[in-house]
Amino acid sequence: MYLYSLLEVSEQTTDIVKWISVGGVVLVLAIIALIGFFRNKRFDAKKIAFAGICVSMSFTLAIIKFSPVQYGGSITIASFVPILIFAYAYGVIDGLLIGLIHGLLNFIEDPYILTPATLLFDYLLAFMSVGLMGFFGKMRRKERGCLPIVLGCVAVFTLRFVSHLLSGMIFFSEGAVWVSFPDWAMGNAFIYSFIYQCIYVPADALIATLALIAFCKSGVLDKLLAIIRPKNAA
C-alpha cells in the first residue's frame, strides 16, 4: 500500500521535476560554454558535434530496451557505448558532462521518481559514471587492444551499480517493494537492492563490454578515435 502512495506522489511531482531537468540541461550547456570562455579556448565545434552525435545515439539505443523487472531496471542494446567512446576520447570532465546530459535527457523522456534520491542516484550519478572511462583513455593501448576499454567499462558499470544500489536501499527503507523475493532477502535493504540490481545491470554491462571488444578487435574503434580525438591527444 505504501508503494501505491509513493506512486501517487511520484505522478504529482514528476512534471515539476521534468521541467527542472530541462532547466538543468540548459544550465549544463551554459556551464560548458563558460568553462570554455574562462579557459580562453576557441569554441570547439568538433567536440560539440561529436557530443551531440554520441548522446543522440545513446539516447536512441536506450529507447530499445527490455525490462525484466517491474518499475524500472532495463537492459538496453549497448546504450552506454557511444558516450563511453566519447569519454574515452575526450577525458574525465567531458565524460562527466556528457553523462550528466544523457542522464537528464533520459529522465525527461521517461521520468519516474519515488523519492528525491531517484534523480540523484538513478539519473545523475549513475550516468555521470561514464566519466571514469576518461581515466582509462590515458592508458597506453596497442592497436586493436581491448584491456583499457574493458577495464574502463567495468569501472563505469561498477559505479553505476553502486548508484542504483544506494537508490534501491533508500526505496526499500521507505517501505517500497518492487518485486517479491524470498524472506531472507526481504528483511534487509542492502540484500534486496543488491539482488534487484543484479537482475539487469550486469547484463547491460556485458552487452556494452562485448560491443566495445568487437569494435576494438575489428579496428573500428581505432578509426573512430582517429576521427574523434583532438589532435593534441596522446
C-alpha positions in Angstrom: 0.0 0.0 0.0 2.8 2.4 0.8 4.3 1.8 -2.7 1.0 3.0 -4.2 1.0 6.1 -2.2 4.6 6.8 -3.3 3.5 6.3 -6.9 0.7 8.8 -6.5 3.2 11.3 -5.1 5.5 10.4 -8.0 2.8 11.2 -10.6 2.2 14.6 -9.0 5.8 15.6 -8.7 7.2 14.1 -12.0 6.1 17.0 -14.2 7.7 19.6 -11.9 11.0 17.7 -11.8 10.8 17.1 -15.5 10.9 20.8 -16.2 13.5 21.3 -13.6 15.6 18.7 -15.5 15.1 20.7 -18.7 16.4 23.7 -16.9 19.3 21.5 -15.7 20.3 20.6 -19.3 20.3 24.3 -20.3 22.4 25.1 -17.2 24.9 22.4 -18.0 25.3 23.7 -21.6 25.8 27.2 -20.1 28.5 25.8 -17.8 30.3 24.2 -20.7 30.3 27.4 -22.6 31.6 29.3 -19.5 34.3 26.8 -18.9 35.5 27.2 -22.5 35.3 31.0 -22.2 37.3 31.3 -18.9 39.9 28.8 -20.2 40.4 31.2 -23.1 39.9 28.3 -25.5 38.5 28.5 -29.0 34.9 27.2 -29.4 35.4 23.5 -30.3 32.7 22.8 -32.8 34.1 19.4 -33.5 33.7 18.3 -29.9 30.2 19.7 -29.6 29.2 17.9 -32.8 30.6 14.5 -31.6 29.0 15.0 -28.2 25.6 15.6 -29.9 26.1 12.5 -32.1 27.1 10.3 -29.2 24.3 11.4 -26.9 21.7 11.0 -29.7 22.9 7.5 -30.4 22.9 6.5 -26.7 19.5 8.1 -26.3 18.1 6.1 -29.2 19.7 2.8 -28.1 18.2 3.4 -24.6 14.7 3.5 -26.0 15.1 -0.1 -27.3 15.1 -1.9 -24.0 13.9 -4.9 -22.1 12.7 -4.6 -18.6 12.9 -8.0 -16.7 11.5 -6.4 -13.5 8.7 -4.0 -12.9 9.2 -0.3 -12.1 12.5 0.3 -13.8 15.6 -1.6 -14.4 16.1 -2.1 -18.1 18.6 -4.0 -20.3 19.4 -2.0 -23.4 21.3 -2.6 -26.7 24.6 -1.2 -25.6 23.2 2.3 -25.0 26.2 3.4 -23.0 28.7 2.6 -25.7 28.6 5.8 -27.7 29.1 8.0 -24.7 31.7 5.7 -23.3 33.7 6.1 -26.5 33.3 9.9 -26.3 34.6 9.9 -22.7 37.5 7.6 -23.6 38.4 10.1 -26.4 38.0 13.4 -24.5 38.6 12.6 -20.9 37.1 12.7 -17.5 35.5 16.2 -17.4 33.9 15.9 -20.8 32.8 12.4 -19.9 31.1 13.6 -16.7 29.3 16.3 -18.6 28.1 14.1 -21.4 26.9 11.5 -18.9 25.0 14.2 -17.0 23.3 15.5 -20.1 22.4 11.9 -21.1 21.0 11.2 -17.7 18.8 14.3 -17.7 17.5 13.6 -21.2 16.6 10.0 -20.1 14.8 11.4 -17.1 12.9 13.9 -19.3 12.0 11.1 -21.8 10.7 8.7 -19.2 10.6 10.4 -15.8 10.0 8.2 -12.8 10.6 9.0 -9.1 9.6 7.5 -5.8 11.9 9.6 -3.6 14.0 12.7 -4.2 17.1 10.4 -4.2 15.9 8.9 -7.5 17.0 11.8 -9.7 20.4 12.0 -7.9 21.3 8.3 -7.8 19.4 6.8 -10.8 19.7 9.6 -13.3 22.6 11.8 -12.4 25.4 9.8 -10.6 24.6 6.6 -12.4 25.0 8.3 -15.8 27.9 10.5 -14.8 29.8 7.3 -14.0 30.7 7.4 -17.7 33.4 10.0 -16.8 35.5 7.2 -15.3 36.2 6.0 -18.8 38.3 9.1 -19.3 40.9 7.9 -16.9 41.5 4.8 -19.0 41.7 6.8 -22.1 45.1 7.9 -20.9 46.4 4.3 -20.6 48.8 3.0 -23.2 47.0 0.8 -25.7 48.2 -1.3 -28.6 46.4 -1.1 -31.9 43.2 -3.1 -31.5 44.0 -3.6 -27.9 41.0 -4.1 -25.5 42.3 -4.0 -22.0 41.9 -0.3 -21.2 38.5 -0.2 -22.8 37.3 -3.3 -20.8 38.7 -2.0 -17.5 37.0 1.3 -18.1 33.7 -0.3 -18.9 33.9 -2.4 -15.8 34.7 0.6 -13.7 31.8 2.6 -15.1 29.2 -0.1 -14.6 30.5 -0.8 -11.1 29.9 2.8 -10.1 26.6 2.7 -11.9 25.6 -0.4 -10.0 26.6 1.2 -6.7 24.5 4.3 -7.5 21.4 2.2 -8.3 22.1 0.0 -5.2 22.0 3.1 -2.9 18.8 4.3 -4.6 17.2 0.9 -4.1 18.2 0.8 -0.4 16.5 4.1 0.2 13.3 3.0 -1.6 13.3 -0.3 0.4 13.8 1.5 3.7 10.8 3.7 2.9 8.7 0.6 2.6 8.7 0.3 -1.2 8.8 -3.2 -2.7 9.0 -3.7 -6.4 9.5 -7.5 -6.7 8.7 -10.2 -4.2 11.9 -12.1 -3.2 12.4 -14.9 -0.6 12.0 -13.9 3.0 15.8 -13.9 3.7 16.2 -11.2 1.1 13.1 -9.2 2.1 14.4 -8.4 5.5 17.5 -6.5 4.5 17.5 -3.3 2.4 21.1 -4.0 1.1 20.4 -7.6 0.1 17.1 -6.7 -1.5 18.5 -3.9 -3.6 21.6 -5.9 -4.5 19.6 -8.7 -5.9 17.3 -6.3 -7.7 20.2 -4.5 -9.4 21.9 -7.9 -10.3 18.8 -8.7 -12.4 19.6 -6.1 -15.1 22.9 -4.1 -14.5 25.4 -6.9 -15.1 23.5 -7.9 -18.3 23.6 -4.3 -19.6 27.3 -4.2 -18.7 28.1 -7.4 -20.5 26.3 -6.3 -23.7 28.2 -3.0 -23.7 31.6 -4.7 -23.0 31.1 -7.2 -25.8 30.2 -4.4 -28.2 33.3 -2.5 -27.3 35.5 -5.6 -27.6 34.0 -6.2 -31.1 34.8 -2.6 -32.0 38.4 -3.0 -30.7 39.2 -6.3 -32.4 37.7 -5.2 -35.8 39.7 -1.9 -35.8 36.5 0.2 -35.8 37.4 1.8 -32.5 40.8 2.9 -33.7 39.3 4.5 -36.8 36.7 6.3 -34.6 39.3 7.6 -32.2 41.4 8.9 -35.1 38.5 11.0 -36.2 37.1 12.0 -32.7 40.2 12.6 -30.7 41.8 16.1 -30.5 45.0 16.4 -32.5 47.0 17.1 -29.3 45.7 13.9 -27.6 48.2 11.2 -26.7 
